[in-house]
């Protein structure tokens, strides 16, 4: 049946922030004495919580990320958001047209989610239904944040549709038993390796124009009625 709840990731889906976030992350890695290429950063860290990123940097890259490093990165990221962050084209027009409840479930902290939505003019459209990976035990690709969002919104997981831009997020939605659309309309999504990883994650659909989303959702219900 058509979804009863649409769960949006934030970065790269509601706001065009992934390139800004990766730039701030690479700056933090350099500050900590490491070096990671942009492609590797997208491969290893896209869609994951900062807790998970910190663990990966320690385990796989031998970097000790201190609280001071994290603070410096957050200050720089908030500056970038304030000066450069834009909403995903079409999202403001789409949200009132969905016809079903919706919420945000992001790997970011609640403060970061609210700030990103605020500076892009989206906060009033999304509050109070904001869910952060800091609210659950495990970040993406574990399903915890999506299951938490569904329970909070009183929706059955099988009746939820997730809109994601990362393989980790798609895996989390799959693990939660939810349908998932991969969105490739963010400024970072032209990366060929990322596109290949998204396709191999086998989302239910891949789309690049947010204005298509209401019709795609309506199409889910129509196809299932026909079958």
TITORFI-750050 format. One line per field, with one value per residue (C-alpha): residue number from 1; residue in one letter; x, y, z. Coordinates in pm, whole numbers. Layout:
BEGIN
num	c(NUM;...) $
residu	c(A;...) $
X	c(X;...) $
Y	c(Y;...) $
Z	c(Z;...) $
This chain:
BEGIN
num	c(1;2;3;4;5;6;7;8;9;10;11;12;13;14;15;16;17;18;19;20;21;22;23;24;25;26;27;28;29;30;31;32;33;34;35;36;37;38;39;40;41;42;43;44;45;46;47;48;49;50;51;52;53;54;55;56;57;58;59;60;61;62;63;64;65;66;67;68;69;70;71;72;73;74;75;76;77;78;79;80;81;82;83;84;85;86;87;88;89;90;91;92;93;94;95;96;97;98;99;100;101;102;103;104;105;106;107;108;109;110;111;112;113;114;115;116;117;118;119;120;121;122;123;124;125;126;127;128;129;130;131;132;133;134;135;136;137;138;139;140;141;142;143;144;145;146;147;148;149;150;151;152;153;154;155;156;157;158;159;160;161;162;163;164;165;166;167;168;169;170;171;172;173;174;175;176;177;178;179;180;181;182;183;184;185;186;187;188;189;190;191;192;193;194;195;196;197;198;199;200;201;202;203;204;205;206;207;208;209;210;211;212;213;214;215;216;217;218;219;220;221;222;223;224;225;226;227) $
residu	c(X;X;X;X;X;X;X;X;X;X;X;X;X;X;X;X;X;X;X;X;X;X;X;X;X;X;X;X;X;X;X;X;X;X;X;X;X;X;X;X;X;X;X;X;X;X;X;X;X;X;X;X;X;X;X;X;X;X;X;X;X;X;X;X;X;X;X;X;X;X;X;X;X;X;X;X;X;X;X;X;X;X;X;X;X;X;X;X;X;X;X;X;X;X;X;X;X;X;X;X;X;X;X;X;X;X;X;X;X;X;X;X;X;X;X;X;X;X;X;X;X;X;X;X;X;X;X;X;X;X;X;X;X;X;X;X;X;X;X;X;X;X;X;X;X;X;X;X;X;X;X;X;X;X;X;X;X;X;X;X;X;X;X;X;X;X;X;X;X;X;X;X;X;X;X;X;X;X;X;X;X;X;X;X;X;X;X;X;X;X;X;X;X;X;X;X;X;X;X;X;X;X;X;X;X;X;X;X;X;X;X;X;X;X;X;X;X;X;X;X;X;X;X;X;X;X;X) $
X	c(0;100;320;161;483;772;1102;1358;1728;1847;2193;2182;1805;1648;1954;2244;2506;2711;2991;3016;3020;3291;3505;3478;3553;3864;3980;3941;4131;4417;4414;4449;4752;4583;4510;4199;4094;3751;3640;3748;3562;3238;3294;3368;3173;2870;2548;2713;2700;3000;3036;3075;3308;3529;3544;3631;3905;4060;4022;4096;4309;4493;4375;4302;4015;3992;3700;3899;3915;3540;3468;3685;3509;3163;3251;3377;3076;2830;3013;2984;2616;2547;2723;2665;2393;2089;1777;1753;1577;1204;1181;981;723;710;651;300;205;299;-44;101;284;661;958;1339;1571;1934;2279;2348;2296;1964;2130;2292;1966;1776;2046;2062;1685;1666;1920;1751;1399;1278;1255;895;792;963;934;865;923;1305;1494;1869;2106;2201;1858;1939;2210;2342;2378;2322;2361;2182;1804;1765;1699;1435;1259;1265;1117;842;751;744;519;303;365;439;783;636;417;710;905;1258;1426;1805;2121;2376;2441;2451;2108;1965;2102;1946;1606;1626;1719;1418;1187;1102;1088;1355;1410;1764;1788;2071;1989;2240;2550;2769;2577;2754;3040;3043;3165;2886;2626;2752;2738;2385;2271;2433;2246;1928;1686;1328;1382;1651;1552;1727;1441;1271;964;898;848;469;403;642;461;123;260;347;-17;-146;90;-2;-375;-331;-147) $
Y	c(0;365;476;618;795;942;955;1196;1189;1548;1596;1562;1508;1814;2038;2038;1989;1680;1861;2116;1842;1642;1955;2024;1659;1656;1971;1799;1494;1716;1891;1549;1471;1244;1252;1105;1174;1311;992;783;1017;968;593;548;823;935;902;788;944;1130;858;602;830;874;497;432;695;534;173;198;512;515;865;978;1225;1433;1635;1943;1823;1764;2108;2278;2086;2174;2544;2537;2341;2581;2868;2691;2620;2981;3121;2858;2605;2586;2369;2094;2246;2174;2049;2348;2297;1920;1891;2044;1820;1484;1413;1190;1259;1303;1343;1369;1088;1190;1079;1436;1572;1736;2079;2032;1915;2212;2457;2323;2335;2679;2851;2700;2801;2442;2419;2539;2270;1986;2058;1891;1561;1558;1239;1211;916;1045;920;554;301;246;472;386;131;-14;38;194;556;464;226;494;750;512;421;786;869;560;406;42;1;-177;127;371;510;640;897;862;966;723;348;340;499;264;-34;101;141;-211;-350;-169;-342;-15;80;328;574;689;1061;1175;1543;1685;1867;1579;1307;1339;1131;816;587;706;652;297;225;363;145;-164;-94;-182;91;64;362;618;975;1311;1564;1622;1759;1402;1266;1319;1142;860;811;813;562;318;300;281;-5;-205;-154;-278;-589) $
Z	c(0;-25;266;578;681;482;670;530;595;643;490;113;108;271;272;27;296;214;30;311;575;396;359;733;812;593;770;1106;982;868;1206;1370;1152;900;530;366;8;-77;-253;45;279;87;78;448;623;419;613;937;1280;1418;1679;1401;1203;1507;1561;1195;1196;1501;1390;1017;988;1322;1411;1765;1726;2043;2172;2071;1712;1710;1855;1593;1316;1446;1466;1107;986;1146;976;640;701;796;489;220;304;74;77;-181;-485;-480;-120;7;-268;-218;156;158;-136;14;159;433;760;739;969;977;1090;1062;1174;1289;1637;1711;1737;1396;1238;1378;1272;916;881;1039;812;504;608;654;1032;1050;800;988;1360;1598;1421;1431;1522;1572;1590;1936;2051;1979;2060;1708;1408;1042;885;1190;1167;1512;1413;1154;1392;1661;1422;1312;1669;1771;1475;1544;1204;1123;961;660;597;598;304;365;138;164;-18;129;112;493;511;249;441;762;596;454;795;942;691;515;151;49;-235;-314;-387;-614;-655;-407;-532;-408;-591;-924;-787;-1010;-732;-502;-773;-823;-449;-428;-717;-564;-240;-434;-326;-448;-676;-762;-846;-879;-894;-559;-738;-859;-507;-467;-796;-705;-374;-547;-795;-517;-410;-768;-861;-554;-610;-967;-849) $
